[in-house]
């Protein structure tokens, strides 16, 4: 039976979307929804949605062959959705990681916010790539262990 995971953060513009569309295990592999579609369906949301998906998050995914068409969503869209797992992806305790009051086991898998990266365009893009690649390693392991 297919299980459903919600990747949750504050803005739903970078990390939660990259998690939703994360490639499995290595660059170039298919997205979690495709690779694990017989067992998992991934969605994402935020407590204070930014209203857009960060262009650099989309670029980081496109570089490895993932064309993501998500939109910034409010967590209330999923409040009554039966979920098996809710994964918060805020990295730091200094950030406000959202509280989930709906169904599903809650776990935390923190990643730094690439939208806060500073520097040249290439330096900022390198941070997005690092977060994407870290998610590509960590998320399939998490889902496989659930």
N, C-alpha and C positions, 0 to 999 in steps of 0.2 A: 504494500500500500504506500502511495506517495505521501511524503511528509512535507510540511511547509515551514520555511525559515524566513524570518523578517530580520533584515539588517537595519539597525536603528541608530540614528545619530541626531544631532541638533538640526543642521541645515538641509540635509538630504540633497547635497549638491556635489560632493566628491566621494568621500570614503564609502558611504552606504551604497552609492551607485556602483562604484568599482567593485565592492563586495558582491553586490547582486549579479554583476556581470563578470566576476572574477574567472580568469582562465584556471583550469584545473592542473595543478602540479608543475607545469612548465609553460614557458611562452609558446604560443602557437597552438596550444590545446584548446578545446572547445570550452564554452562557458559552463558554469555549474549547472545552470538550467538545462543545457544540452547534454553535458557529460553525465550528469546524475539524474536525468529526467525521469528515470524509472523509479527513483526513490526520493528525490528532493525537487521542490519548486522554490525559487528564491524571489523575494520582493524586498523593497526598501522604503523607508519613510523617515521623517524627521519631526521633532517636536516644534520646531520653528522653521519650516521649509523656506529655503532661499528663493524659490520660485523659478529656478533654472538649474540645469546640470552644468557644472563647470566645464568650459571648453577644453581645458587641459586634461581633465579626467577622460573626456571623450577621445581626445587625441592619444592619450596613453593606451587606451583600450584599442583604438584603431590601429596603432602600431603593431599590435600582435594579432590583428585580424578579427577583432570583435567590434561589430557595429552595434552600439548600444542606443536604444531609442527610448530610454526611460524619461520620466518627468519627475519634477520635485513634488513629493506627496506629503500630506500631513498624516501623522500617525493615527489620527482618528479614523482614517479610511480603513484601518485594519483592526480597530478596537474590538469588533464583534466577529472577526475572522478567526476560525479555529487554527491555531498555530501550534506547532510542535516545539519550535525553538525560536527565541528572540536573542539576537546577538548585537550587543552594543559595541560600536567600533570607535568610540572616543578614546584617545590615547591617555590623556592626563587627568588625574583627579582634579586638577585646577580647572579643567573644562567641565561644563555641566553635562554629564552623561544623562540622557533621559531615563526616567523611571517608567517601567512598563507595568501596567495594571491589568492587562488582558491575559488570555490563556497562553500557555507555552512556557517551557523552562527558559530562564534567562541566564545567559552567560556573557562574559565580557571578553572581547578579543580586541585589545587596543592597538591603534595605529596612529602615528602622528598626522596632523592635519596638513595635507600638502598645499591647501589654499593659503596657508600662512607663510609659505616659503618666500624668501627674498633673494634677490640677486638678478643676474641676467636671465633672459628668457630660457636659455639652455640650462642654467643652474636650477631654475624653478621646475622646468620640465623633468630634470633628473630626479627631483624629489617625488614628483608624481609617479615616475617609473619605479622608483624604489618601493613606494607604498603599494603600487600595483603588484609588483613581484613578490613582496612580502605576503600580500593577501593570497596570491596564487599558490604559495607554499602552505600557508596556515589554514585557510578555510577548508580545502578538501580533507585535511587531516581531522579538523574539528567535526565536519559532517560525517566522515567515515566512522568516527568514534561514538556517534550518538545512536 
